[in-house]
Amino acid sequence: MNYRSTRNAEHVLDSAQAVLEGLAPDGGLYLPEKLPEFDAAACLKGSTMDMAEMILSALLPDIPEMGKLVRNAYIGKFESEELTPTVPVGNFSVLELFRGPTSAFKDVALCMLPQLLTKARSVKGMKDDIMILTATSGDTGKAALEGFKDVDGIRI
């Protein structure tokens, strides 16, 4: 699947390279050229891990072994395999976004991103380490440090 920059339609990459680049060199975001065919009803019948695998596989087809990557990202790091469970509060249901390793909603993405980067790095035959530079006064830095710690080929 190809991804294009939102600022320059001529800048096109496959999904693995888009993950590695993050932002386009023109400052644009990478978006898929078209949304993939997807069986949402089947997806909703699966576990959280199954749903994550199905959605990420559809959006990032150039990154193999998505099921393994999803499980490596989340199992044992969150309180349950649901990751962000909904709980009843009176007549409402509340989505709990604090069940990850740093109690920040960012844990959901920052536990998965190292898996995607390392696999995309392998797919593209990169040998150099990837350097992640972060500066923050909030919980983003803590979540990034936790997500990327001890990941081969990536320094933070």
Residue frames relative to the residue before (quaternion, step in Angstrom):
aa qw qx qy qz dx dy dz
M 1.0000 0.0000 0.0000 0.0000 0.00 0.00 0.00
N 0.3076 -0.7619 0.5460 0.1639 3.55 -0.94 0.89
Y 0.2027 -0.7423 0.6311 0.0981 3.48 -1.23 0.74
R 0.1694 -0.7832 0.5940 0.0704 3.57 -1.06 0.84
S 0.5186 -0.6060 0.5034 0.3323 3.53 -1.23 0.57
T 0.4884 -0.6602 0.4903 0.2918 3.57 -1.08 0.73
R 0.7156 0.4324 -0.2546 0.4859 3.61 1.21 -0.31
N 0.7920 0.1157 -0.0657 0.5959 3.59 1.22 -0.27
A 0.3047 -0.7983 0.4962 0.1537 3.58 -0.18 1.29
E 0.5969 0.5703 -0.3599 0.4346 3.61 1.23 -0.32
H 0.6338 0.5088 -0.3333 0.4779 3.59 1.22 -0.39
V 0.0906 0.8155 -0.5516 0.1499 3.56 -0.18 1.38
L 0.0024 -0.7855 0.6179 -0.0341 3.57 -1.01 0.92
D 0.4874 -0.5919 0.5186 0.3783 3.56 -1.25 0.25
S 0.7081 -0.4998 0.2883 0.4071 3.58 -1.22 0.36
A 0.6327 0.5283 -0.3496 0.4454 3.63 0.98 -0.69
Q 0.6793 0.4721 -0.2960 0.4775 3.60 0.91 -0.86
A 0.6130 0.5432 -0.3511 0.4537 3.60 1.04 -0.67
V 0.6233 0.5203 -0.3380 0.4759 3.60 1.03 -0.74
L 0.6749 0.5024 -0.2960 0.4522 3.58 0.91 -0.89
E 0.7124 0.4543 -0.2671 0.4635 3.59 0.94 -0.83
G 0.2956 -0.7740 0.5118 0.2272 3.60 1.04 -0.67
L 0.7873 -0.0387 0.0741 0.6109 3.57 0.24 -1.28
A 0.5245 -0.6121 0.4872 0.3361 3.55 -1.16 0.62
P 0.6121 -0.5795 0.3840 0.3768 3.61 -1.11 0.55
D 0.6611 0.4853 -0.3078 0.4823 3.61 1.21 -0.40
G 0.5956 -0.5905 0.3483 0.4187 3.58 1.31 0.15
G 0.5261 0.6418 -0.4074 0.3811 3.58 1.26 -0.01
L 0.4804 -0.6140 0.5355 0.3249 3.50 -1.38 0.14
Y 0.4028 -0.6808 0.5439 0.2800 3.57 -1.16 0.49
L 0.0155 -0.7748 0.6316 -0.0222 3.53 -0.89 1.02
P 0.5416 -0.6054 0.4466 0.3751 3.59 -1.05 0.60
E 0.5755 -0.5906 0.4372 0.3590 3.56 -1.12 0.68
K 0.7699 -0.0651 0.0380 0.6336 3.55 1.12 -0.69
L 0.5289 -0.6130 0.4721 0.3487 3.54 -1.17 0.51
P 0.4723 -0.6939 0.4605 0.2887 3.58 -0.90 0.84
E 0.5740 -0.5249 0.4839 0.4010 3.53 -1.30 0.37
F 0.0538 0.8195 -0.5596 0.1112 3.54 -0.82 0.97
D 0.2874 -0.7526 0.5701 0.1612 3.58 -0.90 0.94
A 0.2127 -0.8276 0.5103 0.0971 3.55 0.15 1.32
A 0.6281 0.5435 -0.3470 0.4356 3.61 0.97 -0.76
A 0.6605 0.4856 -0.3025 0.4862 3.59 0.95 -0.84
C 0.6262 0.5544 -0.3306 0.4373 3.56 1.00 -0.82
L 0.6922 0.4990 -0.2788 0.4406 3.58 0.88 -0.94
K 0.6214 0.5451 -0.3401 0.4483 3.59 1.22 -0.32
G 0.6355 0.5573 -0.3245 0.4245 3.57 1.22 -0.35
S 0.6391 -0.4806 0.4236 0.4256 3.51 -1.38 0.00
T 0.6926 -0.4378 0.3470 0.4564 3.57 -1.26 0.12
M 0.6535 0.5101 -0.3112 0.4647 3.58 0.96 -0.86
D 0.6500 0.5096 -0.3133 0.4686 3.59 0.97 -0.84
M 0.6488 0.5142 -0.3185 0.4618 3.58 0.96 -0.86
A 0.6486 0.5125 -0.3212 0.4620 3.59 0.91 -0.90
E 0.6520 0.5157 -0.3135 0.4591 3.59 0.94 -0.86
M 0.6798 0.4961 -0.2972 0.4511 3.59 0.85 -0.93
I 0.6849 0.4829 -0.2903 0.4620 3.59 0.86 -0.94
L 0.6995 0.4631 -0.2802 0.4665 3.59 0.82 -0.95
S 0.6232 0.5325 -0.3426 0.4589 3.61 1.03 -0.69
A 0.6607 0.5035 -0.3073 0.4643 3.57 1.00 -0.80
L 0.7343 0.4311 -0.2348 0.4688 3.59 0.95 -0.85
L 0.7876 0.2276 -0.0999 0.5639 3.59 1.15 -0.62
P 0.0105 0.8671 -0.4980 0.0079 3.61 0.69 1.04
D 0.6288 0.5427 -0.3432 0.4384 3.61 1.18 -0.32
I 0.6420 0.4577 -0.3214 0.5245 3.58 1.30 0.05
P 0.2340 -0.8196 0.5097 0.1165 3.60 -0.33 1.24
E 0.8004 0.3406 -0.2387 0.4317 3.54 -1.42 0.12
M 0.1389 0.8477 -0.5035 0.0927 3.57 1.07 0.71
G 0.6130 0.5569 -0.3582 0.4311 3.61 0.98 -0.72
K 0.6578 0.4965 -0.2936 0.4843 3.56 0.97 -0.88
L 0.6542 0.5171 -0.3153 0.4531 3.59 0.94 -0.87
V 0.6446 0.5216 -0.3173 0.4601 3.58 0.95 -0.88
R 0.6907 0.4734 -0.2901 0.4633 3.57 0.84 -0.91
N 0.6241 0.5237 -0.3366 0.4721 3.60 1.05 -0.74
A 0.6575 0.5353 -0.3071 0.4323 3.57 1.02 -0.80
Y 0.8465 0.2854 -0.0837 0.4415 3.55 0.80 -1.00
I 0.6409 0.5519 -0.3628 0.3912 3.61 0.86 -0.79
G 0.8172 0.2091 -0.2011 0.4981 3.52 -0.86 1.06
K 0.6679 0.4860 -0.3078 0.4722 3.60 1.24 -0.13
F 0.7250 0.3321 -0.1999 0.5693 3.57 1.21 -0.53
E 0.6540 -0.5511 0.3566 0.3760 3.55 -1.20 0.49
S 0.7897 0.0112 -0.0048 0.6134 3.56 1.17 -0.56
E 0.6276 -0.5403 0.3976 0.3952 3.56 -1.25 0.24
E 0.5323 0.6138 -0.4141 0.4105 3.60 1.23 -0.11
L 0.2958 -0.7854 0.4742 0.2660 3.59 1.25 -0.49
T 0.8038 -0.0452 0.0824 0.5874 3.60 0.52 -1.18
P 0.0856 -0.8493 0.5190 0.0451 3.59 0.35 1.20
T 0.3501 -0.6660 0.6000 0.2718 3.52 -1.30 0.33
V 0.0957 -0.7918 0.6027 0.0262 3.54 -0.98 0.86
P 0.4867 -0.6645 0.4724 0.3137 3.58 -1.04 0.69
V 0.0095 0.7444 -0.6674 0.0212 3.53 -1.10 0.87
G 0.7954 -0.1324 0.0366 0.5902 3.56 -0.13 1.28
N 0.7953 -0.2412 0.2104 0.5148 3.57 -0.77 -1.05
F 0.6503 0.5146 -0.2975 0.4732 3.58 1.29 0.10
S 0.2843 -0.6809 0.6282 0.2467 3.51 -1.40 0.12
V 0.1746 -0.7872 0.5882 0.0615 3.54 -0.93 0.95
L 0.3438 -0.7214 0.5697 0.1922 3.55 -0.95 0.95
E 0.2258 -0.7853 0.5659 0.1098 3.57 -0.63 1.15
L 0.1144 -0.8292 0.5471 0.0027 3.54 -0.53 1.23
F 0.6208 0.5752 -0.3200 0.4259 3.58 1.22 0.32
R 0.4694 0.7203 -0.4075 0.3080 3.60 1.18 0.38
G 0.5318 0.6457 -0.3957 0.3789 3.60 1.29 0.17
P 0.7766 -0.4054 0.2348 0.4213 3.57 -1.30 0.02
T 0.7755 0.2727 -0.1828 0.5392 3.65 1.09 -0.49
S 0.4778 -0.7034 0.4037 0.3375 3.59 1.30 0.23
A 0.5559 0.5714 -0.3998 0.4524 3.58 1.19 0.58
F 0.5636 -0.6009 0.4340 0.3645 3.60 -1.04 0.68
K 0.5837 0.6120 -0.3573 0.3964 3.58 1.17 -0.56
D 0.4992 0.6633 -0.4236 0.3625 3.60 1.21 -0.34
V 0.5854 0.5911 -0.3804 0.4040 3.59 1.04 -0.71
A 0.7336 0.3928 -0.2271 0.5059 3.60 0.85 -0.93
L 0.7409 0.4573 -0.2448 0.4267 3.57 0.84 -0.96
C 0.5737 0.4990 -0.4076 0.5058 3.58 1.26 0.19
M 0.6856 0.4804 -0.2746 0.4731 3.60 1.12 -0.65
L 0.6164 0.6050 -0.3497 0.3631 3.59 0.92 -0.85
P 0.6498 0.5004 -0.3522 0.4508 3.67 0.84 -0.73
Q 0.6262 0.5333 -0.3357 0.4590 3.59 1.05 -0.72
L 0.6709 0.4944 -0.2904 0.4703 3.57 0.94 -0.92
L 0.6643 0.5109 -0.3079 0.4504 3.59 0.92 -0.87
T 0.6885 0.4752 -0.3052 0.4549 3.59 0.83 -0.90
K 0.6647 0.4792 -0.3195 0.4760 3.61 0.97 -0.71
A 0.6341 0.5079 -0.3325 0.4789 3.63 0.98 -0.78
R 0.6100 0.5501 -0.3330 0.4630 3.58 1.04 -0.78
S 0.6702 0.4887 -0.2851 0.4803 3.57 0.96 -0.88
V 0.6427 0.5346 -0.3148 0.4495 3.60 0.92 -0.93
K 0.7412 0.4074 -0.2109 0.4901 3.57 0.97 -0.88
G 0.4768 -0.7146 0.4123 0.3033 3.59 1.28 0.10
M 0.3188 0.7550 -0.5125 0.2562 3.58 1.12 0.56
K 0.2275 -0.7769 0.5747 0.1204 3.55 -1.03 0.81
D 0.6235 0.5548 -0.3402 0.4333 3.58 1.12 -0.66
D 0.5412 -0.5921 0.4856 0.3474 3.52 -1.23 0.56
I 0.3570 -0.6702 0.6019 0.2473 3.53 -1.29 0.44
M 0.1996 -0.7755 0.5901 0.1028 3.57 -0.89 0.96
I 0.1526 -0.7566 0.6324 0.0656 3.55 -0.86 1.07
L 0.0856 -0.7860 0.6120 0.0178 3.57 -0.73 1.09
T 0.0460 0.8074 -0.5842 0.0690 3.55 -0.73 1.05
A 0.0006 0.7508 -0.6606 -0.0055 3.51 -1.17 0.67
T 0.1679 0.7947 -0.5587 0.1674 3.55 -0.73 1.01
S 0.2880 -0.7200 0.5937 0.2149 3.52 -1.26 0.35
G 0.6910 0.4673 -0.2654 0.4835 3.57 1.29 0.03
D 0.7753 -0.3800 0.2608 0.4319 3.52 -1.22 -0.53
T 0.4599 0.6908 -0.4513 0.3280 3.62 1.23 -0.12
G 0.6690 0.5102 -0.3023 0.4480 3.57 0.87 -0.95
K 0.6529 0.5112 -0.3100 0.4650 3.57 0.91 -0.88
A 0.6681 0.4861 -0.2990 0.4774 3.59 0.94 -0.87
A 0.6437 0.5111 -0.3234 0.4688 3.61 1.00 -0.79
L 0.6491 0.5150 -0.3191 0.4600 3.59 0.90 -0.89
E 0.6677 0.4948 -0.2977 0.4698 3.57 0.93 -0.87
G 0.6861 0.5051 -0.2892 0.4365 3.58 0.88 -0.93
F 0.7721 0.3725 -0.1821 0.4817 3.57 0.97 -0.84
K 0.4608 0.6918 -0.4675 0.3009 3.62 1.16 -0.12
D 0.8588 0.1161 -0.1169 0.4851 3.54 -1.10 0.84
V 0.4430 0.6555 -0.4896 0.3666 3.63 1.08 0.63
D 0.4314 -0.7194 0.4857 0.2459 3.57 -0.63 1.15
G 0.8254 0.2501 -0.1922 0.4682 3.55 -0.99 0.87
I 0.7188 0.3411 -0.2385 0.5568 3.56 1.29 0.02
R 0.1057 -0.7691 0.6289 0.0431 3.54 -0.93 0.97
I 0.0964 -0.7906 0.6034 0.0385 3.53 -1.08 0.77
